[in-house]
């Protein structure tokens, strides 16, 4: 984009595996200026070939302390600076990386999943409460800020194929949806929804169970949220389904922002 910024967020479900499944080809087709990665599950030195220091990218990493687990990164075509990791506290699972890239700030975010049981759901909800408080000052900034990543919440019935059957499941619990609504009310815009408008889908994640991918029965849980300064620059947004089907269980979500309002 001339003078603008294309931002893509993508939960790659393990970057080492993704590289072997066509990650590079899809990345080239997407053409982002800034790439927000989640669930990297590797340290740079563990990646094959040139991917540990990808050519033509300024790669900033925030891996989890536990090997092969979680981890986020921000890759930028222009020089970038790490501003913060975590939500003002230690972040051993590697879930939050805030970076300055030129005229905007970006955050690569990976909200914990609560689907494995009550303990992880409690961890998720504690994280969500901290995240809500942490994002409020960013929402109020005059400069553009974009938070992108896997939120592990489908905020409305339009954001998953089977809302009725998932009312009691983590990711679509009433209080989780209320939390997401409060997040938006605090000054954030769901940039994809702002561009696309209301309606069912498209999805950004598919379960590996049954034939969810084959039948396109998924959830929209990956978002790019912009504060008012970023939302005012929105040009377009899209989800690249085929990359989610072939490379990861998540599809990349992309927005284009104008440099100036």
Residue pairs with C-beta under 8 A, 6 or more apart in sequence:
1 33
1 256
3 258
3 259
3 260
4 233
4 235
4 256
4 257
4 258
4 259
5 33
5 34
5 101
5 102
5 103
5 104
5 256
5 257
5 259
6 30
6 31
6 32
6 33
6 34
6 254
6 255
6 256
6 257
7 32
7 33
7 34
7 35
7 36
7 106
7 146
7 148
7 224
7 254
7 255
7 256
7 257
8 30
8 32
8 34
8 35
8 36
8 148
8 252
8 253
8 254
9 35
9 36
9 37
9 38
9 108
9 148
9 149
9 150
9 222
9 223
9 224
9 252
9 253
9 254
10 35
10 36
10 37
10 38
10 222
10 243
10 248
10 250
10 251
10 252
10 253
11 37
11 38
11 39
11 110
11 149
11 150
11 205
11 222
11 248
11 249
11 250
12 18
12 23
12 37
12 38
12 39
12 40
12 247
12 248
12 250
13 39
13 41
13 248
13 249
13 250
14 39
14 40
14 41
14 42
14 68
15 23
15 37
15 40
15 41
15 42
15 47
15 51
16 41
16 42
16 46
16 47
16 48
18 247
18 248
19 47
19 48
19 51
20 48
21 246
21 247
21 248
22 243
22 246
22 247
23 247
26 240
26 242
26 243
26 246
26 247
26 252
27 35
29 240
30 240
30 243
30 252
30 254
32 77
32 254
33 76
33 77
33 78
33 101
34 74
34 75
34 76
34 77
34 80
34 101
34 106
35 57
35 73
35 74
35 75
35 76
36 72
36 73
36 74
36 106
36 107
36 108
36 109
36 148
36 149
37 72
37 73
37 74
37 75
37 108
38 70
38 71
38 72
38 108
38 109
38 110
38 149
38 150
39 70
39 71
39 110
39 150
40 61
40 63
40 70
40 71
40 72
40 73
40 94
41 64
41 68
41 69
41 70
41 71
42 63
42 68
42 71
43 61
43 63
43 67
44 52
44 53
44 59
44 61
45 52
46 52
53 59
54 75
56 77
57 75
57 76
57 77
58 75
58 76
58 77
58 78
58 79
58 80
59 73
59 74
59 75
60 73
60 74
60 75
60 76
60 80
60 82
60 97
60 99
61 71
61 73
62 71
62 72
62 73
62 82
62 85
62 91
62 94
62 96
62 97
62 108
63 71
63 94
64 70
64 71
64 92
64 93
64 94
65 92
65 93
65 94
66 92
66 93
69 93
69 94
70 93
70 94
70 95
70 110
71 94
71 110
72 94
72 95
72 96
72 97
72 108
72 109
72 110
72 149
73 97
73 108
74 80
74 97
74 99
74 101
74 106
74 108
76 99
76 101
78 101
78 102
80 99
80 100
80 101
81 99
81 100
82 97
82 98
82 99
83 98
83 99
83 100
83 105
84 96
84 97
84 98
85 91
85 94
85 96
85 97
85 98
86 95
86 96
87 96
87 127
87 130
87 131
87 134
88 130
88 134
89 130
93 112
94 110
95 109
95 110
95 111
95 112
95 127
96 107
96 108
96 109
96 110
97 107
97 108
98 105
98 106
98 107
99 105
99 106
99 107
99 108
103 143
103 144
103 259
104 143
104 144
104 145
104 146
104 230
104 257
105 138
105 141
105 143
105 144
105 145
105 146
106 145
106 146
106 147
106 148
107 138
107 145
107 146
107 147
107 148
107 149
108 148
108 149
109 131
109 147
109 148
109 149
109 150
109 151
110 149
110 150
111 124
111 127
111 128
111 131
111 149
111 150
111 151
111 152
111 153
112 120
112 123
112 124
112 127
112 152
113 120
113 124
113 152
113 170
113 171
114 120
114 121
114 122
114 123
114 124
114 125
114 152
114 170
114 171
115 121
115 169
115 170
115 171
121 170
124 152
124 170
125 175
125 176
128 176
128 179
131 183
132 179
132 182
132 183
132 186
135 147
135 183
135 186
135 188
136 186
136 187
138 145
138 147
138 227
139 145
139 186
139 187
139 188
139 227
139 228
140 187
140 227
141 227
141 229
142 229
143 229
144 226
144 227
144 229
144 230
144 233
144 257
145 226
145 227
145 229
145 230
146 191
146 224
146 225
146 226
146 227
146 230
146 255
146 257
147 188
147 223
147 224
147 225
147 226
148 222
148 223
148 224
148 225
148 253
149 222
149 223
150 205
150 221
150 222
150 250
151 180
151 221
151 222
151 223
152 170
152 171
152 221
153 171
153 172
153 176
153 177
153 179
153 180
153 221
154 160
154 163
154 166
154 171
154 172
154 177
154 219
154 220
154 221
155 177
155 180
155 181
155 184
155 190
156 177
157 163
158 198
158 199
158 200
158 201
158 220
159 219
159 220
159 221
160 166
160 171
160 172
160 203
160 218
160 219
160 220
161 200
161 201
161 203
161 216
161 217
161 218
161 219
162 217
163 172
166 172
167 173
167 174
170 176
171 219
171 221
172 219
183 225
184 190
184 225
187 227
187 228
188 225
188 226
188 227
189 225
189 226
189 227
189 228
189 230
189 231
189 234
190 223
190 224
190 225
191 223
191 224
191 225
191 226
191 230
191 231
191 234
191 237
191 255
192 220
192 223
192 224
192 237
192 238
192 239
192 253
192 255
194 231
194 234
194 237
195 234
195 236
195 237
195 255
196 237
201 216
201 218
201 220
202 220
202 239
202 241
202 251
203 216
203 217
203 218
203 219
203 220
203 239
203 241
203 244
203 251
204 218
204 219
204 220
204 221
204 222
204 239
204 244
204 250
204 251
204 253
205 218
205 219
205 220
205 221
205 222
205 244
205 249
205 250
205 251
206 212
206 213
206 216
206 217
206 218
206 219
206 244
206 245
206 249
207 217
207 218
207 249
208 249
210 217
211 217
212 218
213 245
213 249
216 241
220 239
222 250
222 251
222 252
222 253
223 253
224 237
224 253
224 254
224 255
226 233
226 234
226 255
226 257
230 257
232 261
233 257
233 258
233 259
233 260
233 261
234 255
234 256
234 257
234 258
235 255
235 256
235 257
235 258
236 255
236 256
237 253
237 254
237 255
237 256
238 253
238 254
239 251
239 252
239 253
239 254
240 251
240 252
240 254
241 251
242 251
243 251
243 252
244 250
244 251
244 252
245 251
